[in-house]
Amino acid sequence: MNQPAPTRAIDLESELFGLLIEAFPDALLVVDSDGRILRANSQSERIFGYRPEELNGQVVELLVPEQLAAGHVAHREQFSASPQARSMSQRDELHARRRDGSVFPVEINLNPMASSAGAVTIASIRDISLRKSIEARERRETELSASLINSLPGILFMIDSDGRMYRWNTNLEKLSGIEASAIEDGDPTIFFYPDVHQRIREAISRCLEQGFAAAETMVKTPDGPVGPYRFIGQRIELDGALYVAGMGIDISELKQTESALHYVTGLQRMVVEASRRLLVSGTRQLDELITATLGEIGAYCRADRSYLFRFKQDRKLMDNTHEWCSDGTTPEKDNLQNLPRASVPEVVRGIEQQQVVHIPDTSVLGPEWSNEREIFEAQQIQSLILVPVIIGGEVFGFAGFDAVRDKRTWDEEEIRLLQVLADLIGSAILRQTGERALKASEARYRSLVNNIREIVFQIDRAGRWTFLNPAWEKITGHPIEDCLGRPALSFIHPDQQQGAESAMRSILDGQIRFSRQPVQYLNAEGGYGWLEANVQPVTGDGGQITGLTGTLRDVTEQREAQRKILNLAHYDPVTGLPNRVLALDRLEQLLKGARRYQEHVAVLFLDLDHFKKVNDTLGHEAGDELLRLAAERLLTQVREQDTVARFGGDEFLVLFGGLHEPAEVQPLTEKVLNCFRQPFHLRDRELLLTASIGLALAPSDGDVAQELLRNADMAMYESKARGRNTYQFFTRAMNRSVGRRLAIEEQLRYALDRGEITVAYQPVIDLADNAVVGAEALVRWHNPVLGELDPDEFIPIAEQIGMIDSIGQAVLQRALALAARWRPYQERFCISVNVSPQQFRDLKLVSRLEQALAQSGLPGRALQIEITENVLLSSHDQASDALGQMRRLGVSLAMDDFGTGYASLSYLRQFPIDTLKIDRSFVCDIHADARNRELVIASIALARSLGLLVVAEGVESAEQLKLLRQHGCQLAQGFYLGRPMPEDAFNQLMEREYTTILPLPREDRAG
């Protein structure tokens, strides 16, 4: 049953009603109780594709998908029987059909009303396709973010300020075996054993208080403890709340490596201690000492049995002379006396060849080891290592270490130390024998001398080699037999021969008793290395000096390392040029010489133009290669006595000394500048890289190094300001420019407090209906002392002195206040605010935006943040995170100055950009310049294909506006449409635009 009509009904044909429905931003249909459309506004054509006159008289099911039409009729009839207004909070989300048959999601509001034509329903219909697409994309991005976090190695976690679990990755669940429902809001100590619970809680508290904490402990799992894990936590702030965010990494392998290093170090100490005892012990205690040493080493190395075998004189039999066994291991010494060589042929073969016999697993030996296998099985040996003991160049026997309980593998460092131990035992046994024969004594001496790494030499009084040990041949490459009898000085670098001869003569004459000095020696390949020579006299029976003896230690690597360290301290590692330190030292020397000889010195400060773009587009490796090529080219353009240095980044320094007249520097500078006008060939590319140069002369521009550098630097920046690819001499006027900058800095510090910073607003026009749908907030500064300052002049200074954040916050608050005033009249109204790269590096930027929106009462979509690609270049990872957070607030993102950079297209894929702003430099002459016109048209097409809005900046004529509208540009701004204006002027513009239909709010009318 229909509701009674109100006493006053709306007139569907009145002019006021027509104006009202046409001003409505959504499609508006007036439908009678039979479902026929009585009236439609022009927005209906945009959504459905039908002109308003085509819809008049049609049944509303024309706009419903065919498969839903029957259900819609029933729903409509039910609504007609009991009409009830549907407010925005009760909106229905349905599907509609366009003229071309395509189906799309819509949001419908229904309002039953009485009219001059009877009971009608006014339906407002909004296309929500874009919103649905954005929501789906946001869901996908959220799922992708979670997938990425869960794919990272290790444990990731967040703990709130109450010490409860807040976030974690799935690795924690998999490792601990605890389900997510049990972890959420739970105590973090559930993952650890009780003995460390207090320590974990203290670490969480310390992190919240001090900002950082770390802990190492085992993790509790269903299969027992795992780890140790190293947990690192850092305090972070999200939405005003404090959390501990961190990760845990399994460091068990690192601990194993540290344990292995500790083990080898301990073994080294034991071998060193054994050497001391073996070499100073008396012969009576030697047997006990050898057994004790074998026991100490065996126990430390986790062996079960260690022993010494000695070949008998005929070498056909062997005796086990010394043995140590661990507890529970059966001794075998008594069973291994007079053991025939044939019983262990493979062992003997390896030992006789002075090789280490290492068997990690006796169970896998080949058939040739059958004899040894029987003995190993009888003694239950699973692994063993045998090290030959060599005395006087002959094999005396071998030391062995058996593993009975478990298999055992010996690494290279252990084997080397066991060889040292075997050599020490051999030396001690040799000393024990007490053989005095010359042959045995000589063998012992040669064994010791021949096995050390240093060169041992003797020289007669005539300076000829009389003895050289094998280390000489290993180090120098010269055969010993070719060198004996030759003058020792003939192997020394010519520049050092005189000094070496003087030292040798002083010792031979008895003036000094010892000499130590480094010398360069000639190796067999014709090059030179470094030896540290330690020389002392050889005296005869009568005390007379008969020659020289000593050692030569190879210090080539040490000297090379020292040279590299010195080179790193004074030379640039990329170009090989002198660095800042060495350049300053050379400049000081040039200035001293100039003062002495009344000459002039020129400092040329060179900066490569647009070098940063090479790094950003081709990578830092290509940038380094380009710096090397630039350095090589510079070196070819200067005189031999001049210095070319890399001062840092893409800055070079050229020092010209010995100038008789200042004018001499000009042709030298032009030669340097011109050398950059030829392209560089880099990775199949041709790159044209120009330079900007500044010049300062001593003494006219200063006679102190730092002053000259500063003045040359100022002159270089003047070259940049004059368009680059040129050079400028320093002038005193440049100092005045610096003075203006200081004045700006001084006045800017108090500009906000004095109310000098204002905001101008430039309207943004929707080209579809010429409506003002937004504005760009532009900062302005008028100072009583300095006058009106251009933002390009004071904004960089504000960034450098740390004021850009406070200025940006003030602009944001004023801009949002303006948007809050006009958004009730224009739902599409959006205020645009520019954000600099320095503001983007502020971790609190997003939270400040959120707070400002909350204070203004505006939704996030009422604010648009404008960025340039410099923001993304300066902090790529941080920018990506911040942009994602802004997107979640609903704030739209616009890329400003599109088309002027190197990498904008890649950023359209990487970052959530909503709007492209085509730079005014392309728009200004699109009606006259075909290339600019094609670039703008292509940019519009690209943006629309990606679902982005396009704003054309700098529109200054009707011709430009017409062309932009023809090619589908949605929004525009520029002097033709409206200059930047103060807030009062902008409010007057908006009042004329919107309050002719809708009255001002009550509070505004009161004023």
SEKEVEX-427881 format. One record per residue (C-alpha): x, y, z. Coordinates in steps of 0.2 Angstrom, whole numbers, plus 2048, in hexadecimal, padded with zeros to 3 digits. Example, Ala and Ser with C-alpha at 12.3 -4.5 7.8 and 13.67 -1.06 7.14 Angstrom:
# residues 2
83E7EA827 8447FB824 
This chain:
# residues 1007
800800800 8078117FB 80C81E808 80282E808 80A83C7FF 81084B808 80685B807 8148637FC 81B8597EE 82A85C7E4 8278637D2 8318577C6 8308647B8 8368737C2 84687C7BE 84C87B7D0 84A8687D0 8538667BF 8618707C6 8628667D5 8638557CD 86F85B7C0 87B8617CE 87B8507D5 88B8477D2 8838367D0 87782F7C4 8658347CA 85582C7C4 8438307C8 8398207C7 82681F7C9 81D8117D2 81C8067C2 82F8077C0 82F8137B2 83D8207B1 8358327B1 84583C7B2 8588397B1 8668457B3 8758477A8 88183C7B3 87682D7AE 87D82E79D 88F82D7A4 88B81D7AE 87E8147A3 88281B791 87082178E 86B83378C 85F839798 85183B78B 854829786 850823798 84182D79A 832821799 83C81179A 83A8037A7 8488047B4 84C7F17B0 8547F87A0 8637FC7AB 8637EB7B4 86D7DC7AE 8617CF7A5 8647C17B2 85F7CD7C0 8507D67B8 8437CA7BF 8497CC7D1 84A7DE7CF 8387E07CA 8337D67D9 83E7E17E4 8377F17DC 8257EC7DF 8297E87F1 8317F97F3 8228027EB 8167F97F7 8207FF806 82C80D801 83A81180D 84981D80B 85A81580A 867820811 87A81F80D 87D81481C 870808815 876808803 8737F97F7 8817F37ED 87A7EB7DD 87F7E97CB 8797F37BC 8797F27A9 8807FF79D 87A80278C 8877F7784 8827E978F 8907E979B 88C7E67AD 8947F07BB 8927F27CE 8888017D5 8838087E5 87080E7E6 86781A7F2 85481A7F1 8498287F7 8368277F5 82E8387F3 81E8407EE 81E84A7DE 8138537D2 8128427C8 80D8387D7 81882D7E2 82982B7DB 83A8247E1 84A82E7DE 8588227DC 86A8287DC 87681C7D4 88981C7D5 8958127CB 8A18097D8 8AB7FF7CB 8BB8097CF 8B98077E2 8B67F57E0 8C67F37D6 8D07FD7E3 8C97F37F1 8CE7E37E8 8DF7E97E4 8E17EE7F6 8DC7DD7FC 8E97D57F0 8F67E17F6 8F27DC808 8F37CA804 9037CC7FA 90B7D6809 9067C8815 90E7BB808 91E7C4807 9207C681A 91C7B381C 9297AF80E 9377B7817 9437AC820 9447AC833 9377B2840 92F7C383E 9247CA84D 91C7D9855 9187DB867 90D7E886F 9127F387D 9097E7889 9157DA884 9087D087A 90A7C8869 9037D485C 9097CE84B 9147C0844 9187B6835 9147A4831 92679E834 9227A0847 913795846 91C78883C 92B788848 922788858 91377D853 90878A85C 8F878F852 8F57A184E 8E57A285A 8F079D868 8FE7AA864 8F27B9862 8F47C5870 8FE7B7879 90D7B8884 91D7B7879 9257AC886 91B79D880 92879A872 93679887F 93A78D88E 93779389F 9497968A4 9497A5898 9387AC89A 93E7BA8A6 94C7BF89A 9407C088B 9347CC895 9437D789A 9497D8888 9377DD882 9377EB890 9487F188C 9447F2879 9347FC87D 93E808889 94F80987F 94A80686D 9547F686A 9577E5872 95E7D486D 95E7C3875 9647B1871 95B7A2876 954791870 942790869 936783870 92F778863 924768863 93575E85F 93F76786D 94A77686D 95077E85D 95D78B85A 965795862 95B7A385A 9617B685B 9527C185E 9547D485A 9467E085E 9447F385A 9377FF861 92B806854 91C811855 90C80E84B 8FD81984D 90482085D 90680F865 917807869 91C7F6864 92B7EA863 92F7E5851 93C7D984D 9427C8847 94A7B884C 9587AF843 95F79E845 9717A084A 97578E84D 98178D83E 98A79C844 98C795855 99378584D 9A078F843 9A5799853 9A678885C 9B178184E 9BC79184F 9BE78F862 9C277D860 9D0780853 9D778F85E 9D878386D 9E1776863 9EE78385D 9F178786F 9F3775874 A00772866 A0A78286A A0A77C87D A1076B877 A1E77286D A2477C87C A2476C887 A2B76187A A3A76C875 A3F770887 A3C75F88F A4A754894 A4C74388B A4773989A A3674089B A33741888 A2A730886 A1E735894 A1C74688C A1873F87B A0B734882 A0374288D A0374D87D 9FB740873 9EE73E880 9EA750882 9E975386F 9DE74386D 9D274887B 9D0759875 9CD753863 9C0746869 9CB738864 9C972786D 9DB72186B 9EB72B866 9FC722863 A0E72385C A15715850 A2771484C A2F70B83E A3D6FF844 A4F70083C A4B6F482E A3B6FD82B A326EC829 A2A6ED83A A216FA844 A1F6FD857 A11706860 A1C71086C A1071C874 9FD71B877 9EF72487F 9DD71E881 9CD726887 9C271E894 9BA70E88E 9C670C87F 9D06FC87E 9E36FF87E 9EC6F786F 9FE6FB872 A036EA878 9FB6E2868 A046ED85C A166E985F A216E3850 A126E6844 A176E2832 A166EF825 A0D6E381A 9FE6E2827 9FA6F4823 A016F7811 9F670680C 9F970F81C A0C70C81A A0C712808 A0472280C A0F72581B A1F721811 A1972E804 A1873B813 A0673C811 9F873E81E 9ED72E81E 9DB734822 9CD728823 9BC730829 9B371F827 9BC70E827 9AC705822 9AD70C810 9BF70780C 9C36FF7FB 9C96ED7F9 9DB6F27F9 9D96F780C 9D46E5811 9E36E281C 9E06F3825 9CD6EF826 9D06E0831 9DB6EA83D 9CE6F883E 9C06ED841 9C96E384F 9CD6F4858 9BB6FB854 9C370A84B 9B6714841 9C172283C 9D372783D 9E1732838 9F472E836 A0173C835 A13738830 A2173C83C A30742832 A42743839 A5074982E A4674881E A42735821 A3272E828 A3472983A A2272283D A1172A83F A0573184C 9F372A84C 9E272F853 9D4723853 9C1725855 9B971685C 9A871C863 9A3727854 9A972B842 9B573A842 9BA746833 9CA751835 9CA76282C 9D976A824 9DD776833 9DD76783F 9E875C833 9F476B831 9F676C844 9F8759846 A0675A839 A0E768844 A0C75D853 A1474E84A A23759844 A2575E857 A2574C85D A3274884F A3D756854 A3C751867 A4073F862 A4E744858 A5574E867 A5273F872 A5D734867 A6C73E86B A7573A85B A84745859 A8973F848 A8C74E83C A7F74682F A7174483C A75756842 A7575D831 A6575382D A5C75B83C A6276C838 A5C76B826 A4C76382B A48772836 A4F77F82A A4777781B A36777823 A34789828 A2C79681E A397A381F A487A4814 A5879F81E A687A5816 A7B7A7818 A867B480F A997B480E AA47C4811 AA37C77FE A907C87FE A8D7B87F5 A7F7AB7FA A8779C802 A77794809 A64795805 A5678A80C A48783801 A3D792806 A4879D7FB A427937EB A307937F1 A2F7A67F4 A3A7AD7E6 A3879F7D9 A4B79F7D6 A5478E7D7 A6078D7E5 A6E7857DB A6D7947CF A6F7A17DD A7C79A7E8 A8D7A37E5 A847B27DE A847C37E6 A757C57F2 A737D87ED A707D37DB A5E7CD7E0 A5A7DD7E8 A517EC7E0 A5E7F87D9 A578067E3 A5A7FD7F3 A6B7F57EF A758037F7 A6C803807 A6D7F0809 A807F0805 A837FD812 A797F381F A837E381B A947EC81B A907F382D A8D7E2834 A9C7DA82B AA77E8832 A9F7E5844 A977F6845 A867EF848 A807DD84E A6F7DC846 A657E4837 A537E3833 A4C7EC824 A407E9815 A477E6804 A407E37F3 A467D37EA A457CD7D8 A3B7BE7D6 A3D7B17C8 A2F7B97BE A387CA7BD A2D7D27C9 A317D87DB A2A7D37EC A2F7D87FE A397CF80A A3D7D481C A507D181F A567CC830 A697CC82F A777C883C A897C383B A917B283A AA17B0845 AAF7A4844 AB879B852 AC37AA854 AB57B6856 AB87BD845 AA97C183A AA97B582B A987B9823 A867BD826 A777B282A A647B582D A537B3827 A487BB819 A357BC81C A297BF80E A1F7CE812 A197D2800 A067CF805 A097DA815 A117E880B A037E77FD 9F67E880B 9FE7F7812 9FF7FF801 9EC7FC7FE 9E880380F 9F381380A 9EA8137F9 9D9812801 9DD82180C 9E382C7FE 9DB8267EE 9C98237E8 9C58117E6 9B98147D7 9C481F7CC 9D581C7D3 9D782F7D4 9DD8387E4 9CF83A7F0 9CA84A7FA 9D8847807 9E68467FB 9DF8547F0 9DF8607FF 9F185B803 9F785E7F1 9ED86F7F1 9F6874801 A078707F9 A0287A7E9 9FE8897F4 A0E8887FD A188887EC A0D8967E5 A118A17F4 A2389D7F2 A258A07E0 A168AD7DE A0C8A37D3 9FA89F7D1 9F088F7D5 9DF88B7CD 9D28807D6 9C68797C9 9B68717D1 9AD8667C5 99B85E7C7 9948527BA 9838587B4 97484D7B8 97F83E7BD 9728397CA 9668347BC 9738287B5 97481F7C6 96181F7C8 95E8187B6 96D80D7B3 9738087C5 98180D7D0 98D8007C7 98A80A7B6 98D81A7C0 99D8147C7 9A380F7B5 99E8207AF 9A88297BC 9B781E7B7 9B58247A5 9B48367AA 9C38347B5 9CD82D7A6 9C783B79B 9CC8487A7 9DE8417A9 9E0843796 9DC855797 9E885C7A4 9FA85F7A6 A068527AD A0985D7BD 9F68607C0 9EB8567CC 9DB84E7C8 9D18487D8 9C08417DB 9B984C7E9 9A98417EC 99A83C7E3 99A8437D2 9A68517D6 9B88527D0 9C685E7D4 9D48647C8 9E286E7D0 9ED8787C4 9FD87F7CB A0C8887C5 A018967BC A0A8A67B8 9FB8AF7B3 9E88AC7B8 9E38AC7A6 9ED89C7A3 9DF8927AC 9D289679F 9D888C790 9DB87D79C 9CA87E7A3 9C287F792 9CB87078D 9C486779C 9B386C799 9B3868786 9B985678A 9A8852791 99F858781 9A3847779 99783977E 99D82B789 99B819783 99380E791 98C7FD78F 9877FF77D 980811781 98582277D 98482E78C 98684178A 98C84779B 99185979D 9998627AB 9978717B5 9A88797BB 9AC8867C8 9BD88F7C9 9C68987D7 9D889F7D6 9E58A17E3 9E98AE7EA 9DC8B97E3 9CD8AE7E9 9D68A87F9 9E68A07FE 9DF89380A 9DA882803 9C988180B 9C5893805 9CA88F7F3 9BF87F7F3 9B08887FA 9B28967ED 9B488A7DF 9A58807E5 99A8907E5 9A08947D3 99B8827CE 98A8857D5 9898957CB 98D88B7BB 97F87F7C0 97388E7C2 9788957B1 9728857A8 9818797AB 98E87379E 9988837A1 9A588A7AD 9A589A7B9 9B38A37C2 9B08A77D4 9AA8B97D7 9A68C27E7 9948C37E1 9928B17E4 9968B47F7 9878C07F6 97C8B27F0 9828A87FF 97D8B7809 96B8B7802 96A8A5806 96F8A8818 9628B6819 9548AB813 95989E81F 9598AA82E 9488B2829 9408A0825 94389A837 9368A683E 92B8A782E 91D89B835 91D8A3846 91A8B583E 90C8AE832 9168B2822 9138A081B 9038A0811 8FA894806 8F48977F4 8E788C7EB 8E78897D9 8D68817D3 8D58707CB 8C786F7BE 8BE85F7B8 8BE8617A5 8AE8567A3 8A38637AC 8AF8727AF 8AC8707C2 8B98757CF 8BC8647D7 8CC8697E1 8DB8747E3 8EE8727E5 8F587A7F5 9048847F1 90F88C7FF 91389F7FE 91F8AA808 91F8BC809 92C8C4815 92D8D6819 9408D6817 9438CB808 9328CE7FF 9288C07F6 9338B17F4 9318A37E7 92E8917EF 93C88B7E4 9488967ED 9438937FF 93C8817FF 94E87A7FD 95488480B 94587F816 94A86D812 95C870817 959878828 94B86C82D 93C87782B 93386E81D 929863828 922871832 91E87B823 91686C81A 90C86882A 90587A82A 901879817 8F886981A 8ED86F828 8E887E81F 8E487580F 8D9868818 8D0876821 8CC87D80F 8C786C809 8BB869818 8B2879814 8AE875802 8AD862801 89A862807 89686C7F7 8A18617EB 8A484F7F1 8B284E7E4 8BC85C7EC 8CE8577EF 8DC8627F5 8ED85E7EF 8FD8617FA 90F85F7F4 91B8547FE 92E8567FC 93B8477FD 94084D80E 92F84D815 92D83B80E 93C836818 93383A828 92C82A830 91E834838 91783B827 90982E826 903830838 903843836 8F8842826 8EC836830 8EB84283E 8E8851833 8DA84882A 8D284383A 8D3855841 8CB85C831 8BD84E831 8C184A81F 8C3839817 8D483480F 8CD8367FD 8CB849800 8DE84A801 8EB8487F3 8FD8477F6 90884D7E7 91A8457E5 9278467D8 9328377D4 94083F7DE 9368397ED 9378287E7 9498297E2 94F82F7F3 9488227FD 9408147F3 93C807800 93681480D 92B81C7FF 92380C7FB 91E80980D 91881B810 90E81B7FF 90680A804 900811815 8F982180D 8EF816801 8E880D810 8E281E817 8D9821807 8E5830802 8E78317EF 8F98327E8 8FE83D7D9 90E83D7CF 91384F7CC 91E8557BD 91A8457B3 9258437A4 93484D7AA 93D83F7B3 94682F7AE 93C8217B6 92A8277B8 9238187AE 92B80B7B9 9248147C9 9128137C2 9148007C4 91D8007D4 91380D7DE 9018107E1 8FF81F7D7 8ED8267D4 8F08357C9 8FD83C7BD 90084E7BC 9078537AA 9158607AC 9118717A6 92087179B 917865790 90686D791 90B87F78D 90D87D77B 90486D776 8FA877769 90A87C760 91786E764 91285E75C 91F854767 91885B777 907858771 90A84576D 91384377E 90484B787 8F784077D 902830781 903834793 8F0836794 8ED82678B 8FA81D796 8F28237A6 8E081F7A1 8E680D79C 8ED80B7AD 8DD8127B5 8E58227BB 8DE8347BB 8E88417B1 8EA8537B6 8F285F7A9 8FC86D7B1 8FF87E7AA 8F088179F 8F1892799 8E5893789 8D588D782 8DE884774 8E7879781 8D887678B 8CE87077C 8DC864776 8DD85D787 8CA85A788 8CA852777 8D784577D 8CF84078D 8D884A79A 8CD84A7A9 8D48587B4 8DE8687B1 8E58777B9 8EE8877B3 8ED89A7B2 8DF8987A5 8D488F7B1 8DA8987C1 8EA89F7C8 8F089B7D9 8E68A57E5 8E48A97F8 8D88A0802 8CB8AE802 8CB8AF7EF 8CA89D7ED 8BB89C7F9 8B28AA7EF 8B589F7DF 8AD8907E7 89E89A7EE 89B8A07DC 89D88E7D6 8928857E2 8878907ED 87C8967DF 8738857E1 8768807F3 87688D801 88589080C 88588681C 87C88F82B 88D894833 89489C823 8848A6820 8858AD831 8958B682C 
